Amino acid sequence: MEETLAILSVVIGLPWLILHYITKWKSAPKLTDGDEQMLEELFQLARRLDARMDTVERLVVADSPEFGRVGTDGPRLIADSADDNDTLAEIERKLKERTAR
């Protein structure tokens, strides 16, 4: 009896489980053209805001050299930070790859 149950679970149960989740995966919502356009607009907005923040930080540091100094030798935020620029450049590269297809 146990052998029969094991064989049935492998022959019937396992394929049913796999096909069930394949169906769920294929019926999951995908990004529409409108969604992709909105993401691209948000990315461009993030680039502009990053540039604005860099400008504001440079202006504030120029007016008040003590800006953001909390026990350190430099400003709290560094204008044109490489970390956030690298992240935005990576996103931009992926966006160009997607639109090239």
SVG drawing of the C-alpha trace seen along z (x, -y; Angstrom):
<svg xmlns="http://www.w3.org/2000/svg" viewBox="-3 -82 43 84">
<polyline fill="none" stroke="black" stroke-width="0.4" points="0.0,0.0 2.8,-2.4 4.6,-1.6 1.4,-2.3 1.0,-5.7 4.6,-6.6 4.3,-5.7 1.0,-7.6 2.4,-10.7 5.4,-10.7 3.5,-9.9 0.5,-12.1 1.3,-14.5 4.6,-15.9 3.6,-16.7 0.4,-18.3 2.4,-20.5 4.8,-21.5 2.1,-22.3 0.1,-24.2 3.0,-26.6 3.9,-26.9 0.4,-28.0 0.5,-30.5 3.8,-31.8 2.6,-32.4 -0.6,-34.1 1.3,-36.5 1.0,-40.1 3.8,-41.5 5.0,-45.0 2.9,-46.8 4.3,-49.4 2.8,-52.1 4.6,-50.6 7.9,-50.6 7.3,-54.2 6.5,-55.2 9.7,-53.5 11.7,-55.3 10.2,-58.7 10.9,-57.9 14.5,-57.1 15.0,-60.4 13.4,-62.2 15.9,-60.5 18.8,-61.6 17.6,-65.2 17.1,-65.1 20.6,-63.7 22.1,-66.5 20.0,-69.1 21.2,-67.7 24.8,-67.8 24.3,-71.5 22.6,-72.4 25.3,-70.6 28.1,-72.5 26.3,-75.8 25.8,-75.2 29.4,-74.1 30.6,-77.2 28.5,-79.5 29.1,-77.7 32.2,-75.5 31.0,-74.2 28.0,-72.5 27.6,-68.9 30.7,-68.6 30.1,-66.2 33.4,-65.2 34.8,-64.6 37.1,-66.5 34.6,-66.9 31.0,-67.8 28.3,-65.4 27.4,-64.7 29.9,-64.8 28.8,-66.6 28.6,-64.3 29.0,-61.1 30.4,-58.2 28.3,-55.7 24.9,-57.0 26.2,-57.9 27.5,-54.4 24.0,-53.0 22.3,-55.4 24.7,-54.6 24.0,-50.9 20.3,-51.5 20.8,-53.6 22.9,-50.9 20.2,-48.3 17.5,-50.7 19.5,-51.2 19.9,-47.5 16.2,-46.9 15.2,-49.6 17.7,-48.4 15.9,-45.0"/>
</svg>
